[in-house]
């Protein structure tokens, strides 16, 4: 990884892309500190401080703290993430969108444009709900139409501007723009989390006990990072053989290849879906000040809050953790089923004369792929559960409450690995260009790369 970064800085074009990305990320962090006009930031901070659970840690981590500070980028890119998920689901439900997706680059551009419009609409709805709901309770310095409209327009414009920055990083930077914006927001909260861990487990302790606690914390973080790297990079390769075709004097096909199936087929989506579904009722109850009540409803809400899981004094609340695990596994199967179609893969292989050695084309190939896929999904979902549950365990048993959990860790590792691969691919393309430009052959680099 460090060797790749070192080589990247030696190439002028990639060095410019890295610098452009850095400048855009500076703008992101500056916008996360700018206060929204007409807002009393102490109100929202006091409101979140009064909440007994950690229902808002999810938003706080994804927005880099700008949500609790009610900054210009308070909504961050969460509307874009929600919009992208909605569009992926609608692509399966609406045939016209499915046709767009299969229509090559033009179709993908149309879907991207629709995603932008949906993002702005969601940001407008969320900012309006916050301006009216919190504004009546003291969020606005003076609750009136003008102040509420300023807050709505500011938060909506901030979310749209972040989406634009993400697209510019993808186009002129190192790629993965939206993911990198999300990454820098999550990383910005990590120092505060380590300070919290230091004050809780190391500060005031003897040198021996403090050093032991620091080593244990470091070891846990390192082990989790290594495990996530293995989970993200692991894949099952299914061998595929293509039959030879003779046309005139030329022979086509006959080569061997493989279908790479990632172990973590659904990425972080199952964890985000399960976390959102579990935390949504808790967030709504917090807005209505119903979290501290009594009765069955209040107990159910406490069981749904991750801050109460794995607590030895209240084991009954850990039933919510079991529900969370079941939801994670369910969404792993659900999301993979709508993004990977074994029937389509088998048909494409059959049309191109491909087959899996030892498996007959057609229905047997579909059944074989589905069987392997089900096994891989379960392994990947179990890996996600392990990464996500360990922070809950240390939170419940030792009280080690931090804003970054398994979800954030998977996102950090996944985005870093993918960004490094993007940089490596750009370096590889440049090396091909340099080789072809300096060579004595008559083939130009543009024709070789398909431009």
NORNORSUL-V873825 format. One record per backbone hydrogen bond with DSSP energy under -0.5 kcal/mol. CO is the residue of the C=O (numbers start at 1). NH is the residue of the N-H. E is the energy in kcal/mol with one decimal. If there is no record, write none. Layout:
co->CO nh->NH e->E
co->CO nh->NH e->E
//
This chain:
co->1 nh->5 e->-2.1
co->2 nh->6 e->-2.4
co->3 nh->7 e->-2.4
co->4 nh->8 e->-2.1
co->5 nh->9 e->-1.8
co->6 nh->10 e->-0.6
co->7 nh->10 e->-0.7
co->8 nh->11 e->-1.3
co->10 nh->12 e->-0.5
co->11 nh->15 e->-2.6
co->12 nh->16 e->-2.2
co->13 nh->17 e->-1.8
co->14 nh->18 e->-2.6
co->15 nh->19 e->-2.1
co->16 nh->20 e->-2.6
co->17 nh->21 e->-2.3
co->18 nh->22 e->-2.3
co->19 nh->23 e->-2.4
co->20 nh->24 e->-2.1
co->21 nh->25 e->-2.1
co->22 nh->26 e->-1.9
co->23 nh->27 e->-1.8
co->24 nh->28 e->-1.9
co->25 nh->29 e->-2.2
co->26 nh->30 e->-2.2
co->27 nh->31 e->-2.5
co->28 nh->32 e->-1.3
co->30 nh->33 e->-1.4
co->30 nh->34 e->-0.9
co->31 nh->72 e->-0.7
co->31 nh->73 e->-1.1
co->34 nh->72 e->-2.2
co->36 nh->39 e->-1.5
co->38 nh->141 e->-2.0
co->39 nh->41 e->-0.9
co->40 nh->43 e->-1.2
co->40 nh->44 e->-0.9
co->41 nh->45 e->-1.8
co->42 nh->46 e->-2.4
co->43 nh->47 e->-2.3
co->44 nh->48 e->-2.2
co->45 nh->49 e->-2.1
co->46 nh->50 e->-1.4
co->48 nh->51 e->-1.0
co->54 nh->57 e->-1.3
co->56 nh->60 e->-2.7
co->57 nh->61 e->-2.5
co->58 nh->62 e->-1.7
co->59 nh->63 e->-2.0
co->60 nh->65 e->-2.1
co->61 nh->64 e->-0.8
co->63 nh->66 e->-1.5
co->65 nh->69 e->-1.3
co->66 nh->71 e->-2.5
co->67 nh->70 e->-0.7
co->70 nh->36 e->-1.5
co->71 nh->74 e->-1.5
co->73 nh->76 e->-0.7
co->75 nh->78 e->-1.5
co->77 nh->81 e->-2.3
co->78 nh->82 e->-2.6
co->79 nh->83 e->-2.5
co->80 nh->84 e->-2.7
co->81 nh->85 e->-2.2
co->82 nh->86 e->-2.4
co->83 nh->87 e->-2.5
co->84 nh->88 e->-2.1
co->85 nh->89 e->-2.1
co->86 nh->90 e->-2.7
co->87 nh->91 e->-1.9
co->88 nh->92 e->-0.8
co->89 nh->92 e->-0.7
co->89 nh->93 e->-1.3
co->90 nh->94 e->-3.2
co->93 nh->95 e->-0.6
co->94 nh->98 e->-1.8
co->95 nh->99 e->-2.3
co->96 nh->100 e->-1.8
co->97 nh->101 e->-2.2
co->98 nh->102 e->-1.4
co->100 nh->103 e->-1.4
co->103 nh->106 e->-0.5
co->103 nh->107 e->-0.7
co->104 nh->108 e->-2.0
co->105 nh->109 e->-2.1
co->106 nh->110 e->-1.9
co->107 nh->111 e->-2.2
co->108 nh->112 e->-2.3
co->109 nh->113 e->-2.1
co->110 nh->114 e->-2.3
co->111 nh->115 e->-2.4
co->112 nh->116 e->-1.8
co->113 nh->117 e->-1.9
co->114 nh->118 e->-2.5
co->115 nh->119 e->-2.2
co->116 nh->120 e->-2.2
co->117 nh->121 e->-2.2
co->118 nh->122 e->-2.6
co->119 nh->123 e->-2.6
co->120 nh->124 e->-2.3
co->121 nh->125 e->-2.2
co->122 nh->126 e->-2.8
co->123 nh->127 e->-2.6
co->124 nh->128 e->-2.0
co->125 nh->129 e->-2.3
co->126 nh->130 e->-2.2
co->127 nh->131 e->-2.7
co->128 nh->132 e->-2.3
co->129 nh->133 e->-2.7
co->130 nh->134 e->-1.9
co->130 nh->135 e->-0.8
co->132 nh->136 e->-1.6
co->134 nh->137 e->-0.8
co->134 nh->138 e->-0.6
co->134 nh->139 e->-2.4
co->135 nh->138 e->-0.9
co->139 nh->40 e->-3.4
co->142 nh->144 e->-1.0
co->144 nh->148 e->-2.3
co->145 nh->149 e->-2.6
co->146 nh->150 e->-2.3
co->147 nh->151 e->-2.2
co->148 nh->152 e->-2.4
co->149 nh->153 e->-2.7
co->150 nh->154 e->-2.4
co->151 nh->155 e->-2.6
co->152 nh->156 e->-2.3
co->153 nh->157 e->-2.6
co->154 nh->158 e->-2.4
co->155 nh->159 e->-2.1
co->156 nh->160 e->-2.3
co->157 nh->161 e->-2.6
co->158 nh->162 e->-2.0
co->159 nh->163 e->-1.9
co->160 nh->164 e->-2.1
co->161 nh->165 e->-2.5
co->162 nh->166 e->-2.5
co->163 nh->167 e->-2.0
co->164 nh->168 e->-2.2
co->165 nh->169 e->-2.4
co->166 nh->170 e->-1.8
co->167 nh->171 e->-2.0
co->168 nh->172 e->-3.6
co->168 nh->173 e->-0.7
co->169 nh->173 e->-1.4
co->169 nh->175 e->-1.7
co->176 nh->180 e->-2.5
co->177 nh->181 e->-2.2
co->178 nh->182 e->-2.1
co->179 nh->183 e->-2.4
co->180 nh->184 e->-2.6
co->181 nh->185 e->-1.6
co->182 nh->186 e->-2.0
co->183 nh->187 e->-2.8
co->184 nh->188 e->-1.6
co->185 nh->189 e->-0.5
co->186 nh->189 e->-1.3
co->186 nh->190 e->-0.6
co->187 nh->190 e->-1.1
co->187 nh->191 e->-0.7
co->189 nh->193 e->-1.6
co->190 nh->194 e->-2.3
co->191 nh->195 e->-2.2
co->192 nh->196 e->-2.1
co->193 nh->197 e->-2.3
co->194 nh->198 e->-2.4
co->195 nh->199 e->-2.6
co->196 nh->200 e->-1.6
co->197 nh->201 e->-2.6
co->197 nh->202 e->-0.5
co->198 nh->202 e->-2.0
co->198 nh->203 e->-3.2
co->202 nh->205 e->-1.9
co->206 nh->210 e->-2.9
co->207 nh->211 e->-2.4
co->208 nh->212 e->-2.2
co->209 nh->213 e->-2.3
co->210 nh->214 e->-2.3
co->211 nh->215 e->-2.4
co->212 nh->216 e->-2.3
co->213 nh->217 e->-2.4
co->214 nh->218 e->-2.5
co->215 nh->219 e->-2.7
co->216 nh->220 e->-2.4
co->217 nh->221 e->-2.2
co->218 nh->222 e->-2.6
co->219 nh->223 e->-2.6
co->220 nh->224 e->-2.3
co->221 nh->225 e->-2.4
co->222 nh->226 e->-2.6
co->223 nh->227 e->-2.4
co->224 nh->228 e->-2.4
co->225 nh->229 e->-2.3
co->226 nh->230 e->-2.3
co->227 nh->231 e->-2.4
co->228 nh->232 e->-2.8
co->229 nh->233 e->-2.4
co->230 nh->234 e->-1.7
co->231 nh->264 e->-0.7
co->234 nh->263 e->-2.7
co->235 nh->237 e->-0.6
co->236 nh->238 e->-0.6
co->236 nh->261 e->-2.7
co->237 nh->239 e->-0.6
co->238 nh->259 e->-2.5
co->240 nh->257 e->-3.0
co->241 nh->355 e->-2.1
co->243 nh->254 e->-0.6
co->245 nh->247 e->-0.6
co->245 nh->252 e->-4.1
co->247 nh->250 e->-1.9
co->250 nh->247 e->-2.7
co->252 nh->245 e->-3.4
co->255 nh->242 e->-2.1
co->257 nh->240 e->-2.9
co->258 nh->260 e->-0.6
co->259 nh->238 e->-2.2
co->259 nh->261 e->-0.6
co->260 nh->262 e->-0.6
co->261 nh->236 e->-3.5
co->263 nh->265 e->-1.5
co->264 nh->267 e->-1.1
co->266 nh->269 e->-1.4
co->268 nh->272 e->-2.1
co->269 nh->273 e->-2.9
co->270 nh->274 e->-2.7
co->271 nh->275 e->-2.8
co->272 nh->276 e->-2.6
co->273 nh->277 e->-2.4
co->274 nh->278 e->-2.1
co->275 nh->279 e->-2.5
co->276 nh->280 e->-2.0
co->277 nh->281 e->-0.6
co->279 nh->283 e->-2.7
co->280 nh->284 e->-2.3
co->281 nh->285 e->-2.4
co->282 nh->286 e->-2.0
co->283 nh->287 e->-2.2
co->284 nh->288 e->-1.6
co->285 nh->290 e->-3.1
co->286 nh->289 e->-1.2
co->290 nh->293 e->-0.8
co->295 nh->299 e->-1.8
co->296 nh->300 e->-2.4
co->297 nh->301 e->-2.1
co->298 nh->302 e->-2.0
co->299 nh->303 e->-1.9
co->300 nh->304 e->-1.4
co->301 nh->305 e->-1.0
co->305 nh->308 e->-1.7
co->306 nh->309 e->-1.1
co->308 nh->311 e->-0.8
co->310 nh->312 e->-0.7
co->311 nh->314 e->-1.2
co->314 nh->317 e->-1.2
co->315 nh->318 e->-1.4
co->316 nh->319 e->-1.5
co->317 nh->320 e->-1.6
co->318 nh->322 e->-1.4
co->319 nh->323 e->-2.1
co->320 nh->324 e->-2.2
co->321 nh->325 e->-2.4
co->322 nh->326 e->-2.2
co->323 nh->327 e->-2.4
co->324 nh->328 e->-2.2
co->325 nh->329 e->-2.2
co->326 nh->330 e->-2.4
co->327 nh->331 e->-2.8
co->328 nh->332 e->-1.7
co->329 nh->333 e->-1.8
co->330 nh->334 e->-2.7
co->331 nh->335 e->-2.9
co->332 nh->336 e->-1.6
co->333 nh->337 e->-2.0
co->334 nh->338 e->-1.1
co->335 nh->339 e->-0.8
co->336 nh->339 e->-0.6
co->336 nh->340 e->-2.2
co->340 nh->342 e->-0.6
co->341 nh->345 e->-2.0
co->342 nh->346 e->-2.7
co->343 nh->347 e->-2.3
co->344 nh->348 e->-2.3
co->345 nh->349 e->-2.2
co->346 nh->350 e->-2.2
co->347 nh->351 e->-2.3
co->348 nh->352 e->-1.6
co->349 nh->354 e->-3.8
co->350 nh->353 e->-1.2
co->353 nh->243 e->-2.5
co->355 nh->241 e->-3.1
co->355 nh->357 e->-0.6
co->356 nh->359 e->-2.7
co->360 nh->365 e->-0.6
co->362 nh->366 e->-1.8
co->363 nh->367 e->-2.6
co->364 nh->368 e->-2.2
co->365 nh->369 e->-2.7
co->366 nh->370 e->-2.5
co->367 nh->371 e->-2.2
co->368 nh->372 e->-2.4
co->369 nh->373 e->-2.6
co->370 nh->374 e->-2.5
co->371 nh->375 e->-1.7
co->372 nh->376 e->-2.4
co->373 nh->377 e->-2.8
co->374 nh->378 e->-1.8
co->375 nh->379 e->-1.9
co->376 nh->380 e->-2.8
co->377 nh->381 e->-2.8
co->378 nh->382 e->-2.3
co->379 nh->383 e->-2.0
co->380 nh->384 e->-2.2
co->381 nh->385 e->-2.4
co->382 nh->386 e->-2.3
co->383 nh->387 e->-2.2
co->384 nh->388 e->-2.3
co->385 nh->389 e->-2.8
co->386 nh->390 e->-1.9
co->387 nh->391 e->-0.7
co->388 nh->392 e->-0.8
co->389 nh->393 e->-2.4
co->390 nh->394 e->-2.2
co->391 nh->395 e->-2.0
co->392 nh->396 e->-2.7
co->393 nh->397 e->-2.8
co->394 nh->398 e->-1.6
co->394 nh->400 e->-1.7
co->395 nh->399 e->-1.0
co->399 nh->401 e->-1.8
co->400 nh->402 e->-0.6
co->403 nh->405 e->-0.5
co->405 nh->409 e->-2.3
co->406 nh->410 e->-2.5
co->407 nh->411 e->-2.1
co->408 nh->412 e->-2.8
co->409 nh->413 e->-2.5
co->410 nh->414 e->-2.6
co->411 nh->415 e->-2.7
co->412 nh->416 e->-2.2
co->413 nh->417 e->-2.5
co->414 nh->418 e->-2.3
co->415 nh->419 e->-2.6
co->416 nh->420 e->-2.2
co->417 nh->421 e->-1.9
co->418 nh->422 e->-2.0
co->419 nh->423 e->-2.4
co->420 nh->424 e->-2.4
co->421 nh->425 e->-2.3
co->422 nh->426 e->-2.2
co->423 nh->427 e->-2.3
co->424 nh->428 e->-2.2
co->425 nh->429 e->-2.3
co->426 nh->430 e->-2.0
co->427 nh->431 e->-2.2
co->428 nh->432 e->-2.1
co->429 nh->433 e->-2.2
co->430 nh->434 e->-2.8
co->431 nh->435 e->-2.4
co->432 nh->436 e->-2.5
co->433 nh->437 e->-2.4
co->434 nh->438 e->-1.8
co->435 nh->439 e->-0.9
co->444 nh->448 e->-1.7
co->445 nh->449 e->-2.2
co->446 nh->450 e->-0.5
co->446 nh->451 e->-2.5
//
